């Protein structure tokens, strides 16, 4: 939770995705603008806040041509800074490009400090970490419809989350105060003290906080660098407050959010944890995102794979095996193998056969073995899944399914209705046989 990592195409960056999501939501959604001053003026501060969140996120995703968001996230334990992250995000919707520079300092994790660079457009992604001496360049093949900022209120669960938020806030909606300035700008301010925090909010916060700290094992962290203890008891929200400035055009200028938690560590010592988020929006419709010049840099290139299509289908032609096993004398004993042979594969489908072989002494288990040919057509959404029909030894038409794993040299193969039983145990996962 304390440093940012992005994950993309199986790559880990020094940008923590969970915290990136938190910062994106906290800053991106706490930043707001009014939809129509005449309508907003008649609404409560809380309703103005919600309307502004929706308007601003929609503007970030589609209405503005470009903008810059500068954020910082700081965590303090008894007034001692244990983690800080500063992130500069530049967005250019007209080009479909984004640039991010992040600097983190973390006493919780010896590897959590450093600098990261991230650039993304419709054709490529560039990643650099201060702990590496090269730039990773990923060529994109299927990014024509890529969005550099996604409106969280357009997500499927947005409506349900809004209802939950309304229920949790309850009578505290009046705590959001709006001040209208003479120049048309305004300030929103909200503050909740310990006695005003609903018990349900405290219960959820305590549960989430304890679960989060399970990730940190004190025995695995350098104790000379770790200044923050593991808070496990009597956790509650002590104070929450925030200030937001909106200019006369209805777009945010600054956001400051502070949350304070109190709790005790395993030795019973009291701790006050402070979380501070600061966000600034600048260079609206004048931000420039420039692809970095890597002419004199060490570069590693790779092509982004389409997870719904095989880029090397012919490589999957060949044999795959899975063991057939029985339980005997309180031990598992291999009695044979089920063999899948792919004889042809392309973008449309996969052709092959299934065959079972039994070890000497266990031939009787093969009296009803499955030997058949299959011809499956890939579905339209994914060129990895195919279903097929075949006729078994009893003359019945049976359905089957095959899935090609694009991330390894393996496949999944199953026959509908067939399950491992007390006689023969088998697995639907098949590994490639290398001659």
C-alpha positions as a Markdown table, in Angstrom:
| # | Residue | x | y | z |
|---|---|---|---|---|
| 1 | Unk | 0.0 | 0.0 | 0.0 |
| 2 | Unk | 2.9 | 2.2 | 0.5 |
| 3 | Unk | 4.7 | 2.5 | -2.8 |
| 4 | Unk | 3.3 | 2.4 | -6.3 |
| 5 | Unk | 3.8 | -0.4 | -8.8 |
| 6 | Unk | 2.3 | -0.8 | -12.3 |
| 7 | Unk | 1.9 | -4.2 | -13.8 |
| 8 | Unk | 1.7 | -4.5 | -17.5 |
| 9 | Unk | 2.3 | -7.4 | -19.8 |
| 10 | Unk | 3.7 | -9.4 | -16.9 |
| 11 | Unk | 6.2 | -6.7 | -16.0 |
| 12 | Unk | 6.6 | -5.2 | -12.5 |
| 13 | Unk | 7.4 | -1.5 | -12.2 |
| 14 | Unk | 8.2 | 0.5 | -9.2 |
| 15 | Unk | 4.7 | 1.9 | -9.3 |
| 16 | Unk | 2.4 | -0.1 | -7.0 |
| 17 | Unk | -0.8 | -0.8 | -8.9 |
| 18 | Unk | -3.0 | -0.9 | -5.8 |
| 19 | Unk | -1.7 | 2.5 | -4.6 |
| 20 | Unk | -1.9 | 3.8 | -8.2 |
| 21 | Unk | -5.6 | 2.8 | -8.1 |
| 22 | Unk | -6.0 | 4.5 | -4.7 |
| 23 | Unk | -4.3 | 7.7 | -5.9 |
| 24 | Unk | -6.1 | 7.7 | -9.2 |
| 25 | Unk | -9.5 | 7.3 | -7.4 |
| 26 | Unk | -8.6 | 9.6 | -4.5 |
| 27 | Unk | -7.2 | 12.4 | -6.5 |
| 28 | Unk | -9.1 | 11.7 | -9.7 |
| 29 | Unk | -12.4 | 11.5 | -8.0 |
| 30 | Unk | -11.9 | 14.0 | -5.2 |
| 31 | Unk | -11.2 | 16.6 | -7.9 |
| 32 | Unk | -14.4 | 18.1 | -8.9 |
| 33 | Unk | -16.3 | 20.8 | -10.9 |
| 34 | Unk | -19.8 | 22.1 | -10.9 |
| 35 | Unk | -22.2 | 21.1 | -13.7 |
| 36 | Unk | -24.4 | 24.2 | -13.6 |
| 37 | Unk | -24.0 | 26.8 | -11.0 |
| 38 | Unk | -27.7 | 27.7 | -10.8 |
| 39 | Unk | -28.6 | 24.0 | -10.2 |
| 40 | Unk | -25.7 | 23.3 | -7.8 |
| 41 | Unk | -26.5 | 26.3 | -5.6 |
| 42 | Unk | -29.8 | 24.7 | -4.6 |
| 43 | Unk | -28.1 | 21.4 | -3.6 |
| 44 | Unk | -26.4 | 20.3 | -0.4 |
| 45 | Unk | -22.6 | 20.3 | -0.2 |
| 46 | Unk | -22.6 | 16.5 | -0.4 |
| 47 | Unk | -24.7 | 16.5 | -3.6 |
| 48 | Unk | -22.6 | 19.2 | -5.1 |
| 49 | Unk | -19.5 | 17.0 | -4.4 |
| 50 | Unk | -21.1 | 14.0 | -6.1 |
| 51 | Unk | -22.2 | 15.9 | -9.2 |
| 52 | Unk | -18.7 | 17.5 | -9.4 |
| 53 | Unk | -16.9 | 14.2 | -9.2 |
| 54 | Unk | -18.9 | 12.8 | -12.0 |
| 55 | Unk | -18.4 | 15.9 | -14.2 |
| 56 | Unk | -14.7 | 16.1 | -13.6 |
| 57 | Unk | -14.0 | 12.4 | -14.2 |
| 58 | Unk | -16.0 | 12.6 | -17.4 |
| 59 | Unk | -14.0 | 15.7 | -18.4 |
| 60 | Unk | -10.7 | 13.9 | -17.7 |
| 61 | Unk | -11.8 | 11.0 | -19.9 |
| 62 | Unk | -13.3 | 12.8 | -22.9 |
| 63 | Unk | -14.0 | 16.6 | -22.6 |
| 64 | Unk | -10.5 | 18.1 | -22.1 |
| 65 | Unk | -7.8 | 17.8 | -24.7 |
| 66 | Unk | -4.9 | 17.7 | -22.2 |
| 67 | Unk | -4.0 | 18.3 | -18.6 |
| 68 | Unk | -1.4 | 17.6 | -15.9 |
| 69 | Unk | -2.1 | 16.0 | -12.4 |
| 70 | Unk | 0.6 | 16.4 | -9.8 |
| 71 | Unk | 0.0 | 14.3 | -6.7 |
| 72 | Unk | 1.8 | 13.4 | -3.4 |
| 73 | Unk | 0.9 | 10.7 | -0.9 |
| 74 | Unk | 2.5 | 10.7 | 2.5 |
| 75 | Unk | 2.1 | 8.4 | 5.5 |
| 76 | Unk | 3.3 | 9.4 | 9.0 |
| 77 | Unk | 3.6 | 7.3 | 12.1 |
| 78 | Unk | 3.6 | 9.5 | 15.2 |
| 79 | Unk | 4.7 | 12.5 | 13.0 |
| 80 | Unk | 7.5 | 10.5 | 11.5 |
| 81 | Unk | 7.3 | 10.1 | 7.7 |
| 82 | Unk | 7.6 | 6.4 | 6.8 |
| 83 | Unk | 6.4 | 6.6 | 3.2 |
| 84 | Unk | 6.1 | 9.3 | 0.5 |
| 85 | Unk | 5.3 | 9.2 | -3.2 |
| 86 | Unk | 5.3 | 12.1 | -5.7 |
| 87 | Unk | 3.8 | 11.4 | -9.1 |
| 88 | Unk | 3.5 | 13.7 | -12.1 |
| 89 | Unk | 1.0 | 12.5 | -14.7 |
| 90 | Unk | 0.6 | 14.2 | -18.1 |
| 91 | Unk | -2.3 | 13.4 | -20.3 |
| 92 | Unk | -2.8 | 14.3 | -23.9 |
| 93 | Unk | -6.2 | 13.0 | -25.1 |
| 94 | Unk | -5.7 | 14.5 | -28.6 |
| 95 | Unk | -2.6 | 12.3 | -29.1 |
| 96 | Unk | -3.8 | 9.4 | -27.0 |
| 97 | Unk | -0.6 | 9.6 | -24.9 |
| 98 | Unk | 0.3 | 9.6 | -21.2 |
| 99 | Unk | 3.5 | 10.2 | -19.4 |
| 100 | Unk | 4.2 | 9.5 | -15.7 |
| 101 | Unk | 7.2 | 10.2 | -13.5 |
| 102 | Unk | 7.1 | 8.8 | -10.0 |
| 103 | Unk | 9.5 | 9.2 | -7.0 |
| 104 | Unk | 9.1 | 7.1 | -3.9 |
| 105 | Unk | 10.7 | 6.9 | -0.5 |
| 106 | Unk | 9.7 | 4.0 | 1.8 |
| 107 | Unk | 11.1 | 2.9 | 5.1 |
| 108 | Unk | 8.8 | -0.1 | 5.2 |
| 109 | Unk | 10.4 | -1.8 | 2.3 |
| 110 | Unk | 14.1 | -1.5 | 1.5 |
| 111 | Unk | 13.2 | -2.0 | -2.2 |
| 112 | Unk | 10.3 | 0.5 | -2.1 |
| 113 | Unk | 12.4 | 3.6 | -2.8 |
| 114 | Unk | 13.3 | 4.8 | -6.3 |
| 115 | Unk | 12.2 | 6.6 | -9.4 |
| 116 | Unk | 10.1 | 5.3 | -12.3 |
| 117 | Unk | 9.2 | 6.5 | -15.7 |
| 118 | Unk | 6.2 | 5.4 | -17.8 |
| 119 | Unk | 5.1 | 6.5 | -21.3 |
| 120 | Unk | 2.2 | 5.1 | -23.2 |
| 121 | Unk | 0.5 | 5.8 | -26.6 |
| 122 | Unk | -1.5 | 3.9 | -29.1 |
| 123 | Unk | 1.6 | 2.3 | -30.6 |
| 124 | Unk | 4.0 | 1.7 | -27.8 |
| 125 | Unk | 4.7 | 1.6 | -24.0 |
| 126 | Unk | 8.1 | 2.7 | -22.6 |
| 127 | Unk | 9.1 | 1.7 | -19.0 |
| 128 | Unk | 12.2 | 2.6 | -17.0 |
| 129 | Unk | 13.1 | 1.9 | -13.4 |
| 130 | Unk | 15.9 | 3.6 | -11.6 |
| 131 | Unk | 17.2 | 0.1 | -10.5 |
| 132 | Unk | 17.6 | -0.9 | -14.1 |
| 133 | Unk | 20.1 | 0.3 | -16.7 |
| 134 | Unk | 17.8 | -0.1 | -19.7 |
| 135 | Unk | 14.4 | 1.1 | -21.1 |
| 136 | Unk | 11.8 | -1.5 | -21.9 |
| 137 | Unk | 9.9 | -0.7 | -25.1 |
| 138 | Unk | 6.7 | -2.7 | -25.8 |
| 139 | Unk | 5.2 | -2.4 | -29.2 |
| 140 | Unk | 1.4 | -2.5 | -29.1 |
| 141 | Unk | -0.7 | -4.2 | -31.7 |
| 142 | Unk | -4.3 | -3.8 | -30.4 |
| 143 | Unk | -4.4 | -0.4 | -28.7 |
| 144 | Unk | -6.5 | 1.6 | -31.2 |
| 145 | Unk | -9.4 | 2.0 | -28.7 |
| 146 | Unk | -7.1 | 2.5 | -25.7 |
| 147 | Unk | -8.2 | 5.0 | -23.1 |
| 148 | Unk | -5.5 | 6.9 | -21.2 |
| 149 | Unk | -8.0 | 7.8 | -18.5 |
| 150 | Unk | -11.0 | 5.7 | -17.6 |
| 151 | Unk | -14.0 | 7.3 | -16.0 |
| 152 | Unk | -14.7 | 5.2 | -12.8 |
| 153 | Unk | -18.4 | 6.3 | -12.9 |
| 154 | Unk | -18.7 | 4.5 | -16.2 |
| 155 | Unk | -17.7 | 1.2 | -14.6 |
| 156 | Unk | -20.5 | -1.4 | -14.1 |
| 157 | Unk | -20.3 | -1.3 | -10.3 |
| 158 | Unk | -20.3 | 2.5 | -10.0 |
| 159 | Unk | -24.0 | 2.7 | -9.2 |
| 160 | Unk | -23.8 | 0.1 | -6.4 |
| 161 | Unk | -20.7 | 1.8 | -4.9 |
| 162 | Unk | -22.5 | 5.1 | -4.9 |
| 163 | Unk | -25.5 | 3.6 | -3.0 |
| 164 | Unk | -23.1 | 2.1 | -0.5 |
| 165 | Unk | -21.3 | 5.4 | -0.1 |
| 166 | Unk | -24.6 | 7.2 | 0.5 |
| 167 | Unk | -25.6 | 4.6 | 3.2 |
| 168 | Unk | -22.3 | 4.9 | 5.0 |
| 169 | Unk | -22.3 | 8.7 | 5.0 |
| 170 | Unk | -25.9 | 8.9 | 6.3 |
| 171 | Unk | -26.6 | 12.1 | 8.3 |
| 172 | Unk | -23.0 | 13.3 | 7.8 |
| 173 | Unk | -23.9 | 14.7 | 4.4 |
| 174 | Unk | -24.3 | 18.2 | 5.9 |
| 175 | Unk | -20.6 | 18.1 | 6.9 |
| 176 | Unk | -19.6 | 19.3 | 3.4 |
| 177 | Unk | -19.6 | 23.1 | 3.4 |
| 178 | Unk | -19.4 | 25.2 | 0.2 |
| 179 | Unk | -18.1 | 28.7 | 0.0 |
| 180 | Unk | -18.7 | 30.7 | -3.2 |
| 181 | Unk | -16.1 | 33.4 | -4.1 |
| 182 | Unk | -16.7 | 36.7 | -5.8 |
| 183 | Unk | -14.8 | 35.6 | -8.9 |
| 184 | Unk | -17.0 | 32.5 | -9.5 |
| 185 | Unk | -14.6 | 30.1 | -7.9 |
| 186 | Unk | -15.5 | 28.1 | -4.8 |
| 187 | Unk | -14.1 | 26.0 | -2.0 |
| 188 | Unk | -15.5 | 22.8 | -0.5 |
| 189 | Unk | -14.5 | 21.8 | 2.9 |
| 190 | Unk | -15.4 | 18.9 | 5.1 |
| 191 | Unk | -14.2 | 17.7 | 8.5 |
| 192 | Unk | -15.3 | 14.8 | 10.7 |
| 193 | Unk | -14.1 | 14.3 | 14.3 |
| 194 | Unk | -13.8 | 11.0 | 16.1 |
| 195 | Unk | -17.2 | 11.2 | 17.7 |
| 196 | Unk | -18.9 | 11.7 | 14.3 |
| 197 | Unk | -17.4 | 8.7 | 12.6 |
| 198 | Unk | -20.0 | 5.9 | 12.1 |
| 199 | Unk | -19.2 | 2.6 | 13.9 |
| 200 | Unk | -19.6 | 0.7 | 10.7 |
| 201 | Unk | -16.9 | 2.8 | 9.0 |
| 202 | Unk | -14.6 | 2.2 | 11.9 |
| 203 | Unk | -15.3 | -1.6 | 11.8 |
| 204 | Unk | -14.6 | -1.8 | 8.0 |
| 205 | Unk | -11.4 | 0.4 | 8.4 |
| 206 | Unk | -10.0 | -1.8 | 11.2 |
| 207 | Unk | -10.7 | -4.9 | 9.2 |
| 208 | Unk | -9.1 | -3.6 | 6.0 |
| 209 | Unk | -6.1 | -2.1 | 7.8 |
| 210 | Unk | -5.3 | -5.4 | 9.7 |
| 211 | Unk | -5.5 | -7.4 | 6.4 |
| 212 | Unk | -3.3 | -4.9 | 4.7 |
| 213 | Unk | -0.5 | -5.2 | 7.3 |
| 214 | Unk | -0.5 | -9.0 | 7.0 |
| 215 | Unk | 1.6 | -8.4 | 3.9 |
| 216 | Unk | 4.5 | -7.1 | 6.0 |
| 217 | Unk | 6.4 | -9.7 | 8.0 |
| 218 | Unk | 8.7 | -8.0 | 10.6 |
| 219 | Unk | 11.1 | -10.9 | 10.3 |
| 220 | Unk | 11.6 | -10.2 | 6.6 |
| 221 | Unk | 12.2 | -6.4 | 6.8 |
| 222 | Unk | 15.3 | -4.6 | 7.9 |
| 223 | Unk | 14.4 | -3.5 | 11.4 |
| 224 | Unk | 17.0 | -0.6 | 11.2 |
| 225 | Unk | 15.0 | 0.9 | 8.4 |
| 226 | Unk | 11.5 | 0.0 | 9.5 |
| 227 | Unk | 10.1 | 2.8 | 11.7 |
| 228 | Unk | 6.4 | 1.8 | 11.5 |
| 229 | Unk | 5.1 | -0.8 | 13.8 |
| 230 | Unk | 2.5 | -3.4 | 13.0 |
| 231 | Unk | -0.8 | -1.9 | 14.2 |
| 232 | Unk | -3.2 | -4.7 | 15.3 |
| 233 | Unk | -5.4 | -3.5 | 18.1 |
| 234 | Unk | -8.0 | -0.8 | 18.9 |
| 235 | Unk | -7.9 | 0.7 | 15.4 |
| 236 | Unk | -10.3 | 3.6 | 14.7 |
| 237 | Unk | -10.6 | 6.7 | 12.6 |
| 238 | Unk | -9.7 | 9.7 | 14.6 |
| 239 | Unk | -10.3 | 12.5 | 12.1 |
| 240 | Unk | -11.0 | 13.0 | 8.4 |
| 241 | Unk | -10.9 | 16.3 | 6.6 |
| 242 | Unk | -10.5 | 17.7 | 3.1 |
| 243 | Unk | -10.3 | 20.9 | 1.2 |
| 244 | Unk | -10.9 | 21.4 | -2.5 |
| 245 | Unk | -10.6 | 24.5 | -4.6 |
| 246 | Unk | -12.5 | 24.9 | -7.9 |
| 247 | Unk | -11.9 | 27.7 | -10.4 |
| 248 | Unk | -14.6 | 29.8 | -12.1 |
| 249 | Unk | -14.7 | 27.4 | -15.0 |
| 250 | Unk | -15.7 | 24.6 | -12.7 |
| 251 | Unk | -12.4 | 22.6 | -12.7 |
| 252 | Unk | -10.4 | 21.8 | -9.7 |
| 253 | Unk | -7.2 | 23.6 | -8.8 |
| 254 | Unk | -6.1 | 21.9 | -5.6 |
| 255 | Unk | -7.2 | 19.0 | -3.4 |
| 256 | Unk | -5.9 | 18.2 | 0.1 |
| 257 | Unk | -7.2 | 15.2 | 2.0 |
| 258 | Unk | -6.0 | 14.1 | 5.5 |
| 259 | Unk | -7.0 | 11.0 | 7.4 |
| 260 | Unk | -5.9 | 10.1 | 10.9 |
| 261 | Unk | -6.1 | 6.6 | 12.4 |
| 262 | Unk | -5.3 | 5.6 | 16.0 |
| 263 | Unk | -4.3 | 2.1 | 17.1 |
| 264 | Unk | -1.9 | 0.0 | 19.2 |
| 265 | Unk | 0.9 | -2.3 | 18.2 |
| 266 | Unk | 1.4 | -5.8 | 19.5 |
| 267 | Unk | 3.3 | -4.4 | 22.5 |
| 268 | Unk | 0.4 | -2.1 | 23.4 |
| 269 | Unk | 2.1 | 1.1 | 22.4 |
| 270 | Unk | -0.2 | 3.7 | 20.9 |
| 271 | Unk | 0.3 | 5.0 | 17.4 |
| 272 | Unk | -1.2 | 7.9 | 15.4 |
| 273 | Unk | -1.1 | 7.3 | 11.6 |
| 274 | Unk | -1.6 | 10.2 | 9.3 |
| 275 | Unk | -2.4 | 9.8 | 5.6 |
| 276 | Unk | -2.1 | 12.9 | 3.4 |
| 277 | Unk | -3.1 | 13.2 | -0.2 |
| 278 | Unk | -2.4 | 16.4 | -2.2 |
| 279 | Unk | -3.4 | 16.9 | -5.8 |
| 280 | Unk | -3.0 | 19.8 | -8.2 |
| 281 | Unk | -4.4 | 20.1 | -11.7 |
| 282 | Unk | -2.5 | 22.4 | -14.1 |
| 283 | Unk | -1.9 | 23.1 | -17.8 |
| 284 | Unk | -5.5 | 22.4 | -18.7 |
| 285 | Unk | -5.7 | 22.0 | -22.5 |
| 286 | Unk | -2.0 | 23.1 | -22.8 |
| 287 | Unk | -0.1 | 20.0 | -21.6 |
| 288 | Unk | 2.3 | 18.5 | -24.0 |
| 289 | Unk | 3.3 | 14.8 | -23.9 |
| 290 | Unk | 6.4 | 14.0 | -25.8 |
| 291 | Unk | 7.7 | 10.5 | -26.6 |
| 292 | Unk | 11.2 | 10.2 | -25.1 |
| 293 | Unk | 14.2 | 10.0 | -27.4 |
| 294 | Unk | 16.0 | 6.7 | -26.7 |
| 295 | Unk | 18.7 | 7.0 | -29.4 |
| 296 | Unk | 21.6 | 6.9 | -26.9 |
| 297 | Unk | 19.8 | 4.6 | -24.3 |
| 298 | Unk | 20.1 | 0.9 | -23.8 |
| 299 | Unk | 16.7 | -0.6 | -25.0 |
| 300 | Unk | 15.0 | -4.0 | -24.7 |
| 301 | Unk | 12.2 | -4.4 | -27.1 |
| 302 | Unk | 9.2 | -6.8 | -27.0 |
| 303 | Unk | 5.9 | -7.2 | -28.9 |
| 304 | Unk | 2.8 | -7.0 | -26.9 |
| 305 | Unk | 0.8 | -10.2 | -27.2 |
| 306 | Unk | -2.9 | -10.4 | -27.8 |
| 307 | Unk | -4.2 | -12.6 | -24.9 |
| 308 | Unk | -7.1 | -13.7 | -27.1 |
| 309 | Unk | -5.1 | -14.9 | -30.0 |
| 310 | Unk | -2.0 | -17.0 | -30.6 |
| 311 | Unk | 0.9 | -15.3 | -32.2 |
| 312 | Unk | 2.7 | -18.6 | -32.7 |
| 313 | Unk | 0.0 | -21.1 | -33.3 |
| 314 | Unk | 2.1 | -23.6 | -35.2 |
| 315 | Unk | 4.4 | -24.0 | -32.2 |
| 316 | Unk | 1.5 | -25.8 | -30.4 |
| 317 | Unk | 1.5 | -28.6 | -32.9 |
| 318 | Unk | 2.7 | -31.9 | -31.3 |
| 319 | Unk | 2.0 | -34.2 | -28.4 |
| 320 | Unk | 0.8 | -33.4 | -24.8 |
| 321 | Unk | 0.5 | -35.9 | -22.0 |
| 322 | Unk | -1.4 | -36.3 | -18.7 |
| 323 | Unk | -1.0 | -39.2 | -16.2 |
| 324 | Unk | -3.7 | -41.7 | -15.5 |
| 325 | Unk | -3.5 | -42.7 | -11.8 |
| 326 | Unk | -5.2 | -45.1 | -9.3 |
| 327 | Unk | -5.0 | -45.3 | -5.6 |
| 328 | Unk | -3.5 | -48.6 | -4.4 |
| 329 | Unk | -2.2 | -49.8 | -1.0 |
| 330 | Unk | -2.6 | -46.2 | 0.3 |
| 331 | Unk | -0.4 | -44.9 | -2.5 |
| 332 | Unk | -0.9 | -43.3 | -5.9 |
| 333 | Unk | 0.2 | -45.5 | -8.8 |
| 334 | Unk | 0.6 | -44.4 | -12.4 |
| 335 | Unk | -1.2 | -46.8 | -14.7 |
| 336 | Unk | -0.9 | -45.0 | -18.0 |
| 337 | Unk | -1.1 | -41.8 | -19.9 |
| 338 | Unk | -3.7 | -39.8 | -21.9 |
| 339 | Unk | -2.1 | -38.4 | -25.0 |
| 340 | Unk | -3.4 | -35.4 | -27.0 |
| 341 | Unk | -1.8 | -34.8 | -30.4 |
| 342 | Unk | -2.4 | -31.6 | -32.2 |
| 343 | Unk | -1.9 | -32.2 | -35.9 |
| 344 | Unk | -3.1 | -28.8 | -37.2 |
| 345 | Unk | -3.9 | -25.4 | -35.7 |
| 346 | Unk | -4.6 | -21.9 | -37.1 |
| 347 | Unk | -6.7 | -18.8 | -36.3 |
| 348 | Unk | -9.9 | -20.8 | -37.1 |
| 349 | Unk | -9.5 | -24.0 | -35.1 |
| 350 | Unk | -7.6 | -26.9 | -33.9 |
| 351 | Unk | -7.4 | -30.5 | -35.2 |
| 352 | Unk | -6.0 | -33.6 | -33.5 |
| 353 | Unk | -6.6 | -36.9 | -31.7 |
| 354 | Unk | -6.9 | -38.3 | -28.2 |
| 355 | Unk | -5.3 | -41.6 | -27.3 |
| 356 | Unk | -4.8 | -43.6 | -24.1 |
| 357 | Unk | -1.9 | -45.9 | -23.3 |
| 358 | Unk | -1.7 | -48.2 | -20.3 |
| 359 | Unk | 1.3 | -49.7 | -18.5 |
| 360 | Unk | 1.8 | -53.4 | -18.6 |
| 361 | Unk | -0.3 | -55.1 | -15.9 |
| 362 | Unk | -3.0 | -52.4 | -16.0 |
| 363 | Unk | -4.3 | -53.0 | -19.6 |
| 364 | Unk | -7.7 | -53.9 | -18.2 |
| 365 | Unk | -8.4 | -50.3 | -17.3 |
| 366 | Unk | -8.3 | -49.5 | -21.0 |
| 367 | Unk | -11.4 | -51.6 | -21.9 |
| 368 | Unk | -13.4 | -48.4 | -22.1 |
| 369 | Unk | -10.6 | -46.0 | -23.1 |
| 370 | Unk | -11.2 | -42.9 | -25.0 |
| 371 | Unk | -9.5 | -42.9 | -28.4 |
| 372 | Unk | -10.9 | -40.4 | -30.9 |
| 373 | Unk | -10.2 | -37.6 | -33.4 |
| 374 | Unk | -11.4 | -34.1 | -32.8 |
| 375 | Unk | -11.9 | -31.0 | -34.9 |
| 376 | Unk | -12.7 | -27.9 | -32.9 |
| 377 | Unk | -13.6 | -24.3 | -34.1 |
| 378 | Unk | -12.3 | -21.4 | -32.0 |
| 379 | Unk | -15.0 | -19.1 | -30.7 |
| 380 | Unk | -15.3 | -15.5 | -32.0 |
| 381 | Unk | -14.3 | -13.8 | -28.7 |
| 382 | Unk | -11.2 | -15.9 | -28.1 |
| 383 | Unk | -9.0 | -17.8 | -30.5 |
| 384 | Unk | -7.9 | -20.0 | -27.7 |
| 385 | Unk | -11.1 | -21.9 | -26.8 |
| 386 | Unk | -12.6 | -24.6 | -29.0 |
| 387 | Unk | -15.5 | -27.0 | -28.5 |
| 388 | Unk | -16.0 | -30.2 | -30.5 |
| 389 | Unk | -18.2 | -33.4 | -30.8 |
| 390 | Unk | -17.0 | -37.0 | -31.2 |
| 391 | Unk | -18.5 | -40.5 | -31.1 |
| 392 | Unk | -17.3 | -42.7 | -28.3 |
| 393 | Unk | -16.9 | -46.5 | -28.2 |
| 394 | Unk | -20.6 | -46.9 | -27.2 |
| 395 | Unk | -21.7 | -45.0 | -30.3 |
| 396 | Unk | -22.8 | -42.0 | -28.3 |
| 397 | Unk | -22.1 | -38.4 | -29.4 |
| 398 | Unk | -20.0 | -36.7 | -26.7 |
| 399 | Unk | -18.9 | -33.0 | -26.4 |
| 400 | Unk | -15.4 | -31.9 | -25.5 |
| 401 | Unk | -13.4 | -28.7 | -25.0 |
| 402 | Unk | -9.8 | -27.6 | -25.6 |
| 403 | Unk | -8.1 | -24.5 | -24.4 |
| 404 | Unk | -4.6 | -23.4 | -25.6 |
| 405 | Unk | -2.6 | -21.7 | -22.9 |
| 406 | Unk | -0.9 | -18.7 | -24.6 |
| 407 | Unk | 1.5 | -18.2 | -21.7 |
| 408 | Unk | 3.1 | -21.7 | -21.6 |
| 409 | Unk | 3.6 | -24.8 | -23.6 |
| 410 | Unk | 0.5 | -26.5 | -22.2 |
| 411 | Unk | -3.2 | -27.1 | -23.0 |
| 412 | Unk | -6.4 | -27.9 | -21.1 |
| 413 | Unk | -8.5 | -30.7 | -22.5 |
| 414 | Unk | -11.7 | -32.1 | -21.1 |
| 415 | Unk | -14.6 | -34.3 | -22.0 |
| 416 | Unk | -18.1 | -33.1 | -20.9 |
| 417 | Unk | -19.5 | -35.2 | -18.1 |
| 418 | Unk | -16.3 | -37.1 | -17.5 |
| 419 | Unk | -14.9 | -36.9 | -14.0 |
| 420 | Unk | -12.2 | -38.6 | -12.0 |
| 421 | Unk | -13.7 | -41.4 | -9.9 |
| 422 | Unk | -12.4 | -43.9 | -7.4 |
| 423 | Unk | -11.0 | -46.1 | -10.1 |
| 424 | Unk | -9.0 | -43.8 | -12.4 |
| 425 | Unk | -7.8 | -40.3 | -11.5 |
| 426 | Unk | -6.8 | -37.9 | -14.2 |
| 427 | Unk | -6.1 | -34.3 | -14.9 |
| 428 | Unk | -7.4 | -31.9 | -17.5 |
| 429 | Unk | -4.0 | -30.1 | -17.7 |
| 430 | Unk | -1.6 | -31.5 | -20.4 |
| 431 | Unk | 2.1 | -30.7 | -20.7 |
| 432 | Unk | 4.0 | -30.7 | -23.9 |
| 433 | Unk | 6.1 | -33.7 | -24.8 |
| 434 | Unk | 9.6 | -32.7 | -26.0 |
| 435 | Unk | 11.2 | -35.4 | -28.1 |
